[in-house]
Amino acid sequence: MKRTAINIKTDIWNDIISGLKTRGWKVIAKYNGFDAGIDDDYLVLRKGTNKITFGWTNWFEGEIQCNDELFEYLETEFNLNFEYGKPTSLKPSVIMTYRIQSLPTFFERIINFFNRK
């Protein structure tokens, strides 16, 4: 079951993303708008078949969506206790907007795949 962790302080939210990237997680979608990281942010990390969605807004702090097993992993790995609730930056309508705006990241991955040696 997918849940949403809410009210994650910005520095913790960024630390989780950085920590996962160093553990081999890859960015498969990212919001590239002019206000990315300033007013809003969105990215999706994947490792194997596991996927974690991250949303952030300067008004409501960070949010994370994933399944219960991945939340257990995150809480253990980063020594955290998440608060769960209704999403603000990860509502379906907001995610659709981010996905459309993250298409350049998708095309960049495709190009890099075909240009690898």
MARFI-920507 format. One record per residue: residue in one letter; x, y, z of N, C-alpha, C in turn. Coordinates in pm, 1 decimal. Atoms other than C-alpha are relative to their C-alpha. Example, Ala and Ser with C-alpha at 12.3 -4.5 7.8 and 13.67 -1.06 7.14 Angstrom:
[roke a; [89.0; -119.0; 0.0]; [1230.0; -450.0; 780.0]; [90.0; 120.0; 0.0]]
[roke s; [-82.0; -119.0; -6.0]; [1367.0; -106.0; 714.0]; [-77.0; 109.0; 73.0]]
This chain:
[roke m; [83.6; -118.4; 0.0]; [0.0; 0.0; 0.0]; [87.7; 124.2; 0.0]]
[roke k; [-74.9; -126.3; 5.5]; [128.6; 345.2; -90.4]; [-53.3; 95.5; 104.6]]
[roke r; [34.5; -102.6; -97.6]; [133.3; 602.5; 186.4]; [84.9; 122.2; -29.0]]
[roke t; [-76.5; -122.9; 16.1]; [260.3; 956.7; 209.8]; [50.3; 46.3; 135.7]]
[roke a; [-60.5; -63.7; -116.4]; [502.3; 1082.1; 471.1]; [-2.3; 149.4; -25.9]]
[roke i; [16.9; -144.0; 18.5]; [442.3; 1452.5; 526.9]; [84.1; 77.4; 101.2]]
[roke n; [-68.0; -92.2; -92.4]; [604.2; 1752.3; 697.6]; [144.7; -39.8; 28.9]]
[roke i; [-140.0; 38.9; -16.8]; [959.7; 1629.1; 641.2]; [84.6; 125.5; -18.5]]
[roke k; [-85.5; -119.6; 5.9]; [1206.4; 1908.6; 717.5]; [87.4; -6.1; -124.9]]
[roke t; [-72.8; -8.7; 126.6]; [1387.9; 2025.6; 405.7]; [137.8; -64.3; 7.6]]
[roke d; [-134.8; 57.1; -8.1]; [1736.9; 1930.3; 527.6]; [-4.8; -152.6; 11.1]]
[roke i; [14.2; 145.5; -10.5]; [1620.0; 1578.0; 620.6]; [-42.6; -57.7; -134.0]]
[roke w; [47.7; 43.1; 131.4]; [1435.5; 1543.6; 289.0]; [117.2; -7.7; -98.3]]
[roke n; [-117.8; -1.5; 87.9]; [1753.8; 1642.4; 101.5]; [101.6; -106.7; 39.3]]
[roke d; [-93.8; 103.0; -46.6]; [1968.3; 1411.2; 317.5]; [-43.6; -139.5; -43.9]]
[roke i; [50.9; 130.4; 44.3]; [1743.8; 1114.7; 234.7]; [29.8; -19.9; -147.7]]
[roke i; [-24.8; 9.8; 144.3]; [1770.0; 1185.9; -138.0]; [148.9; -21.5; -26.8]]
[roke s; [-145.4; 14.1; 19.7]; [2148.8; 1230.6; -123.1]; [47.9; -137.3; 44.6]]
[roke g; [-40.4; 130.8; -52.4]; [2187.7; 919.0; 89.6]; [-40.9; -113.7; -90.6]]
[roke l; [45.4; 105.1; 90.9]; [1981.7; 706.8; -146.4]; [80.9; 0.0; -129.3]]
[roke k; [-81.3; -6.8; 122.2]; [2176.0; 830.9; -448.5]; [136.5; -64.7; 21.6]]
[roke t; [-130.8; 62.4; -26.8]; [2503.5; 724.9; -283.7]; [-13.2; -151.0; 18.7]]
[roke r; [25.8; 143.4; -15.2]; [2343.8; 383.5; -223.0]; [-46.4; -64.4; -130.8]]
[roke g; [28.4; 58.1; 130.5]; [2280.8; 334.1; -594.9]; [-137.3; 29.1; -57.4]]
[roke w; [129.7; -37.3; 54.3]; [1934.0; 481.6; -639.2]; [20.9; 102.6; -111.8]]
[roke k; [-12.4; -87.7; 116.7]; [1887.1; 661.3; -972.9]; [-121.4; 90.1; -14.9]]
[roke v; [107.5; -93.7; 28.7]; [1681.4; 968.7; -1059.0]; [-60.3; -38.0; -134.7]]
[roke i; [65.7; 36.0; 126.3]; [1425.1; 864.0; -1318.9]; [-98.6; 107.6; -45.5]]
[roke a; [84.4; -114.2; 36.5]; [1210.5; 1180.7; -1313.4]; [34.7; 114.7; 93.3]]
[roke k; [-33.0; -117.6; -80.9]; [1279.5; 1533.8; -1193.9]; [-69.2; 121.4; -58.4]]
[roke y; [60.4; -126.4; 39.6]; [1096.1; 1863.3; -1203.0]; [112.0; 95.2; -40.5]]
[roke n; [-103.6; -88.0; 52.2]; [1300.1; 2105.6; -1414.4]; [-48.3; 143.1; -21.0]]
[roke g; [53.0; -134.7; 15.4]; [1093.4; 2422.0; -1382.2]; [95.8; 105.6; 53.2]]
[roke f; [-87.7; -109.4; -43.0]; [1253.5; 2761.2; -1321.9]; [3.6; 14.7; 152.0]]
[roke d; [5.8; -11.8; -145.6]; [1148.0; 2738.4; -955.6]; [34.7; -129.5; 72.5]]
[roke a; [-36.8; 128.0; -61.8]; [1276.9; 2384.9; -894.1]; [98.8; 22.4; 114.2]]
[roke g; [-84.7; -14.5; -116.9]; [1427.4; 2367.9; -547.5]; [-15.4; 133.2; 71.5]]
[roke i; [23.4; -130.6; -62.1]; [1309.0; 2721.1; -471.0]; [-141.4; 4.4; 58.6]]
[roke d; [139.1; 2.8; -44.2]; [930.4; 2700.0; -453.6]; [-54.5; -142.2; 7.6]]
[roke d; [48.6; 137.8; 9.8]; [866.6; 2337.9; -550.7]; [112.9; -89.8; -46.8]]
[roke d; [-93.0; 98.0; 54.1]; [1055.3; 2021.8; -622.6]; [-70.1; -134.9; -5.2]]
[roke y; [58.6; 132.4; 20.4]; [972.2; 1670.4; -738.4]; [105.6; -86.7; -65.1]]
[roke l; [-83.1; 96.7; 68.8]; [1175.9; 1366.1; -821.7]; [-40.4; -139.9; 38.6]]
[roke v; [27.5; 140.9; -23.3]; [1145.0; 993.0; -844.5]; [133.3; -72.6; -5.3]]
[roke l; [-120.2; 83.3; -4.2]; [1424.8; 756.6; -743.6]; [-40.4; -145.1; -18.4]]
[roke r; [27.0; 141.9; 22.8]; [1442.2; 395.1; -854.6]; [127.8; -79.2; 22.3]]
[roke k; [-108.1; 97.9; -12.1]; [1659.1; 101.8; -761.4]; [-63.7; -136.0; -22.8]]
[roke g; [65.8; 125.2; 36.6]; [1567.1; -222.6; -931.6]; [-146.8; 25.9; -28.4]]
[roke t; [144.3; -19.2; 17.7]; [1190.5; -251.9; -909.9]; [-59.4; 93.1; 105.9]]
[roke n; [47.4; -89.0; -106.4]; [1166.5; -20.9; -608.1]; [0.4; 145.1; -46.1]]
[roke k; [14.7; -138.8; 41.1]; [1046.9; 335.8; -659.1]; [-48.0; 83.3; 118.6]]
[roke i; [38.6; -93.7; -104.2]; [1023.3; 629.5; -418.5]; [-22.4; 136.0; -64.8]]
[roke t; [35.4; -129.7; 55.7]; [852.0; 958.1; -508.7]; [16.9; 106.8; 107.4]]
[roke f; [-28.4; -110.7; -92.0]; [963.3; 1284.9; -346.3]; [-64.5; 127.3; -51.3]]
[roke g; [56.8; -130.0; 33.0]; [772.4; 1612.4; -344.3]; [37.0; 99.0; 109.3]]
[roke w; [-38.0; -102.7; -97.2]; [862.4; 1939.2; -175.6]; [-59.1; 133.4; -42.5]]
[roke t; [41.7; -137.3; 23.0]; [719.1; 2286.3; -144.4]; [49.1; 83.8; 116.6]]
[roke n; [-52.8; -85.1; -106.3]; [855.2; 2578.2; 50.4]; [-106.1; 34.5; 104.0]]
[roke w; [106.8; -26.1; -97.0]; [516.4; 2610.8; 223.8]; [-22.9; -118.7; 93.0]]
[roke f; [37.8; 118.0; -77.4]; [467.9; 2252.3; 343.4]; [113.7; -98.8; 24.0]]
[roke e; [-115.2; 88.5; -17.7]; [819.9; 2101.7; 349.2]; [-10.5; -122.2; -91.8]]
[roke g; [-11.3; 114.9; 88.4]; [892.0; 1755.9; 204.7]; [-103.8; -107.5; 23.2]]
[roke e; [88.9; 116.0; -5.4]; [676.3; 1455.7; 128.4]; [66.7; -114.7; -74.4]]
[roke i; [-52.4; 120.2; 64.4]; [763.3; 1099.8; 31.9]; [-115.4; -98.0; -16.0]]
[roke q; [97.6; 106.1; 23.4]; [541.7; 834.5; -126.6]; [72.2; -126.3; -41.4]]
[roke c; [-50.9; 132.2; 37.0]; [628.9; 466.8; -139.5]; [-80.9; -104.4; 75.8]]
[roke n; [72.3; 104.8; -71.1]; [513.2; 132.7; -8.2]; [53.0; -15.8; 142.7]]
[roke d; [-34.5; 16.9; -141.7]; [528.6; 25.0; 356.1]; [138.7; -60.2; 20.0]]
[roke e; [-131.2; 64.2; -11.3]; [835.4; -194.2; 303.0]; [112.5; 101.5; -18.5]]
[roke l; [-101.5; -102.7; 22.7]; [1033.9; 100.0; 165.2]; [1.3; 103.7; 111.8]]
[roke f; [0.9; -91.2; -114.6]; [916.9; 326.0; 447.8]; [74.1; -61.6; 118.6]]
[roke e; [-74.5; 67.7; -107.5]; [1048.5; 69.0; 696.5]; [150.0; 10.6; -25.1]]
[roke y; [-140.9; -12.4; 37.1]; [1379.6; 70.3; 508.8]; [50.7; 141.9; 27.8]]
[roke l; [-42.3; -138.8; -18.3]; [1398.5; 452.0; 510.6]; [9.1; 35.9; 148.4]]
[roke e; [-0.8; -32.8; -142.5]; [1310.1; 480.0; 879.6]; [117.9; -65.3; 70.8]]
[roke t; [-113.2; 69.9; -61.4]; [1573.0; 223.0; 973.1]; [132.4; 57.4; -48.3]]
[roke e; [-125.8; -44.8; 60.8]; [1844.2; 340.1; 734.4]; [39.4; 141.9; 42.5]]
[roke f; [-27.0; -140.2; -31.1]; [1809.8; 709.1; 823.2]; [-41.6; 38.6; 142.9]]
[roke n; [37.8; -20.5; -140.2]; [1692.4; 667.5; 1185.9]; [-108.1; 108.0; 13.7]]
[roke l; [108.7; -96.7; 4.3]; [1362.4; 849.9; 1127.9]; [-131.6; -64.1; 43.4]]
[roke n; [138.9; 39.1; -23.7]; [998.3; 828.8; 1234.9]; [-86.6; 98.1; -76.7]]
[roke f; [78.7; -87.4; 85.8]; [772.9; 966.7; 965.3]; [-138.3; 26.5; 57.8]]
[roke e; [140.3; -33.8; -24.5]; [441.0; 1142.3; 1011.8]; [-71.2; -24.2; -132.3]]
[roke y; [73.2; 33.0; 121.7]; [186.0; 1012.4; 761.0]; [-129.7; 79.8; -6.3]]
[roke g; [123.6; -74.8; 15.8]; [-106.6; 1202.4; 618.0]; [-32.7; 25.5; -145.1]]
[roke k; [47.7; -36.3; 133.8]; [-276.3; 1358.1; 319.8]; [106.1; 84.6; -71.0]]
[roke p; [-103.6; -74.9; 72.0]; [-31.5; 1480.9; 54.1]; [-47.6; 136.8; -47.4]]
[roke t; [23.3; -131.6; 58.3]; [-7.3; 1838.6; -64.2]; [74.5; 10.7; -132.5]]
[roke s; [-80.8; -10.6; 121.7]; [280.7; 1835.4; -313.4]; [0.7; -129.8; -80.2]]
[roke l; [4.5; 127.1; 72.3]; [219.6; 1472.1; -411.0]; [-143.4; -46.0; -26.6]]
[roke k; [135.9; 33.4; 43.0]; [-150.9; 1488.0; -496.6]; [7.5; -43.6; -146.3]]
[roke p; [-4.1; 46.3; 139.7]; [-229.1; 1310.1; -826.4]; [3.7; 113.3; -102.8]]
[roke s; [2.4; -109.7; 97.7]; [-304.1; 1638.2; -1006.6]; [134.1; 72.6; -5.1]]
[roke v; [-130.4; -65.5; -4.6]; [26.2; 1789.7; -892.9]; [106.2; -90.8; -63.0]]
[roke i; [-96.0; 95.4; 57.5]; [221.4; 1475.4; -982.4]; [-9.4; 0.6; -152.7]]
[roke m; [15.7; -2.3; 146.0]; [75.7; 1484.1; -1335.8]; [70.1; 122.0; -59.7]]
[roke t; [-68.0; -121.6; 47.0]; [201.2; 1841.4; -1377.4]; [150.7; -19.4; 2.7]]
[roke y; [-143.8; 24.5; -11.2]; [547.4; 1742.6; -1253.4]; [47.8; -98.2; -107.1]]
[roke r; [-40.6; 100.2; 100.1]; [558.0; 1439.9; -1484.1]; [13.0; 62.1; -138.4]]
[roke i; [-6.8; -67.4; 130.0]; [484.8; 1653.3; -1786.3]; [126.0; 86.6; -6.3]]
[roke q; [-115.1; -89.1; -1.9]; [754.4; 1900.5; -1681.8]; [132.1; -74.3; 14.7]]
[roke s; [-124.2; 75.7; -13.5]; [1006.1; 1622.9; -1616.0]; [33.1; -80.3; -125.3]]
[roke l; [-28.1; 69.9; 125.9]; [991.2; 1492.4; -1973.6]; [142.2; 21.9; -51.3]]
[roke p; [-138.6; -14.6; 44.9]; [1331.7; 1648.4; -2054.8]; [95.4; -100.2; 66.5]]
[roke t; [-84.0; 99.3; -68.5]; [1489.9; 1417.5; -1793.4]; [-17.0; -136.2; -64.8]]
[roke f; [27.9; 127.4; 65.4]; [1322.3; 1118.4; -1958.5]; [72.7; -8.7; -134.1]]
[roke f; [-65.0; 0.6; 131.7]; [1448.5; 1214.7; -2304.0]; [152.3; -0.5; 13.5]]
[roke e; [-144.6; 1.5; -24.1]; [1797.4; 1280.5; -2165.8]; [47.8; -142.1; 31.0]]
[roke r; [-36.3; 138.9; -30.8]; [1804.2; 926.1; -2022.9]; [-0.6; -86.4; -125.6]]
[roke i; [8.4; 76.8; 125.0]; [1696.8; 783.1; -2359.7]; [121.6; 28.8; -88.1]]
[roke i; [-115.0; -39.5; 82.6]; [1965.9; 978.7; -2545.1]; [128.8; -57.9; 58.2]]
[roke n; [-120.2; 54.6; -64.3]; [2232.4; 878.2; -2292.5]; [9.0; -150.8; -16.4]]
[roke f; [1.4; 144.7; 18.2]; [2126.9; 514.4; -2323.1]; [52.8; -37.7; -137.8]]
[roke f; [-41.5; 31.3; 135.4]; [2178.1; 515.4; -2698.5]; [139.2; 52.2; -34.4]]
[roke n; [-133.5; -54.8; 26.0]; [2499.6; 718.8; -2682.7]; [109.7; -66.4; 82.1]]
[roke r; [-102.9; 64.5; -84.6]; [2676.4; 493.7; -2431.6]; [89.6; -87.6; -86.7]]
[roke k; [-97.1; 78.2; 77.6]; [2985.0; 314.3; -2551.1]; [21.4; -134.0; 61.4]]
